């Protein structure tokens, strides 16, 4: 590899690479000078010497060769920086074991695929001005995005024809093998066809700025495909390794030491146009460990000073703000983020608009100031998770406070930062109005228990457990047979913690209504992708377990009876809670009449449900 690295250093012009980021001007024989990209300055002190392949800033001390610059500028590791530069000059880097950096790729193939994406991006952008793209331009305008915004983010339009892009790329001498590998086309019944047709298209770029894929939004009512269609997994594009907008946000993330993670392409646009230039979004998947590594490097965690690192429970500067929709799915997504490995735990915040507006809607309805206020009003992730846990209980009663303590203690116990855990123990005591010593004991006994996972395997001989188990197995395996009433179940419908976590993942994935629109394998994969790592084995188990039915008719009857039984269990619990409230309420209290009316309605509903069976 050493010889290949030297070849890269020799062939890559350092002034061209740095010149893409810094305006360089001659400053003496063989020297170029500009403003340093790594710190704010008014007088140029950043020198580049192309002949020796080096740069140095006399203001902040940053310096090195072209590889160092790319590492520092784009937040890449050494090997990734070498690979990126090698692709620019057609050098294939081979490692000590003889393997190429991207197994299975021919020399120059990556460059060809990147070139195909560059041509496709230019084509899509040109098409946005076409008469056929009127619907796409209207979509953007309705969301407050003008032509300049579309150009800034590279938004384009894929014509509705079957092979418009295919013909364009063939005319640029790309082979069918290259186009198939790129993911820009797919196999139709009569040959290759465009993957994206009649849709708005956003380019998805690596941190280096290279376009590696696209995200496409459905526009026409007769388009039966998914709302958002992304590039499939290819040699260039892996959804778990890309963040939309990272190329635009990287410098602001490094400068401000903050990254804002939103949920969609238009949310990224709204954030940037509102002055939050650190916004990025995942592409059709949950924020995972590989995304975290990208952000951590830009925040300074790739070995530089001030890196963010929490594996041992310590916390050092920088922060990540997750914005989720204000609905139940958004809150479940926030709780799922907490359930991950807490890489950013002490630096992680949650920003949820109380009215349920996403950043794009917030900018439209209330302006850019409201978008910036959403981010500045962020809540620490730990506080959000604890308060969300408490919100599921009635803290006005002794029983509710005890139940809330039992639910929240494992959450606080799960905080790995040893400095934060005692502080949240004290806050939990205050929120509950309980003695701190009692709460501290509860937290201590909860150490080592994940709040989203059961302490032991559920006992299926328990009728309640069996109903919950079979209901979720049916939802994962046969969503088409599950009654729509399942999607009306609230977050507390499941009593087994592990099953409750699976239910949360189903809700995040869109409920059984979403499961009916795709094949079973993809549905289970979507639910699994949206769940915490600790919950995924349970999802796998539920997706393969055999349900006790020996015919299609028996299976359909079982599924309906199981879901009805689950709804009945929930009604029974609610009725019991209301009876308890009624007993604790004085007869003269106006609330007693309201509770009695609600009890009557629930008992009638439960009776009707049973009579239908």
Steps between C-alpha positions, in 0.01 A plus 500: 500500500788738576605528135139563394466778757814668370362472147181673615701780663702548183209501256247708692555874470470640849419847371198363308367310802544791740389749234154339504461631857734800522557791261874485443709786360872516411715619791859481386682246290333159521269598787122544509313665785142524620273519805529193722193272480566365850467821701353846453746761377493827307861505384619201291750283684430168324787410267511226236816382322394285200855402416549329833138391542454664840290766671534686830302764684715740700197608695370175650789265425304256278714341231583188305470344156200455270384189689512686831297783350224268375491321837466827687262666255263210440523315830642186337735234632841454334395203286178670388687817406753300297221309325318822415810667354603182319163502325569851369816392321415140410734328744395166650627473856586149610559398857762272650277193455468583131136602516357811342327751729161413356483123448358387168555829319710523187763778480327826414151357546417722796600805297272389217205454736562842655515653152167335413343656809646840416351484149166379641492784755560759229229340285244500783577864584450606138170311486358699793449790255302283255122528451457147639659612827228758571357274769842473664554876498155544653587248774809702591319835484222374727768425759669836469791403275579719200726434202809620684433253782459216250833590341672529837403145594527353151132404481403355163219324319489149350279497187205260506623297201642151540849557361577874464801492733608162361527643147680810630762293682547262209570806290782582741656156434402335829452125465195305616716324759609836644146636502365189671776516764427869559138438601382771260312241294325177584391190314154521346299233322648595163842627603655783698282792612558818702472441874363851563205614287270800543652599835687783668859390555755601764870409457649313795868578540788373706681735731750558218227642277482205262142402407447131579123466482164672481180533698180543298162628619171379350294776334220332302194336655525206259857426611457179701857497628616609846477865598880523501713274282875492554789353309540129586813368670786531248882506506465876558186530710430344837217671682655435842814687392353819348334810639311733271643853516830398661695662216326833568506473879849366568676832545229644726495181706876522549484872576205502740559152648132424447313266264121508455340176377162540329272249326476604134647683202263798522572527873872534424420770244277686746762485772783631280286776350401601854860538607557156655782390271586190702192298401526155342257211450522124475387340175221252560643348817547578869804692627753226574860439606645572154317832485633574848857443382456752219365764735756425771786562258360835398443595863866425560491135612742361239794540728513878514467717804158535648372171365161368603534161663283333755586130490643521849230730634699821462366797308694761308365795293277502194133412473251320278139622485234259373179659372209259483141550395282586799273198456523163675732359233737791544513452874555128455789582265654722768470222757657260250796736455553489878496120487806490273857485631495857641798601286384859527305457823605806699511715186167385356191721500143470373305779332129430445253765391200469740247542222642211301647713220814381323770762419369551145146566623630716785690725258194533278258585777712696747818600319872443537515643852273218622730239341804644674303520826411131468868409502602749769218372724626142487462265798776266620429147378513353852249753631267438205507122547440519876219754466338298219507196726338693784234644268349153460399496867263695722731676743204637698454162670731298722450197275594703193816636661611153604437366151685795348800438725510136397494600133746791520761353737644258237520791253712707739698190593577456130681834477864407449645838586588457866492875557149542361331200661494642859374836368208339318429290808454822696284652226285187482438524874386860454273421204336218695489675835663199667794482744831505317629200700206290382554598137875440532431147627262434210756624247770291663289186474431584135866504396577265216136471387425649160176697522386376157565130558340243732695377800421139404330307224121558510299207638265401217288289734370833628186577292584870480853431377371246249254748350765771469748254347255365242371845408848629417591180315187549287583867437848411376411185304147574372430876514232459234292288737529733799191714572545876470412531869858399579627839388271671751687340792691746716862475619394321822304223327778247567598411854813295418788753461660316207167476316429866574831587331403292195162677491683835508707388200184394313347841565817676382483292181147621431287229664334206329360743243856540370568126529218423258664700220823300470630143510555331835881492486522873432237575765688308769824668389340844530374426852841363600687800358289731715560307822781515752769236458388321816145460363591354160548139620142505634374631166687221320352239734146632459536509122579129473306341786220265393147613582259222615287473184484220239309679221462848349150527648621395844792745476271791409268413789792468740646836401170682541427332833850580625483868412148524642633336816780757519252786462284335767797479737570868450139590564499286814808679636355841424168405662681377810697826520179703470335295774798580720472871420127491571559344843753773584266779383240654726139463377461880504805546275388592142768265367314199637222549245756524215677185616171315527403603146835385364466172686157438352624569146800270537296217648253531212782489249650196668165322506446574129844369416433172680160457337662525156716191566 
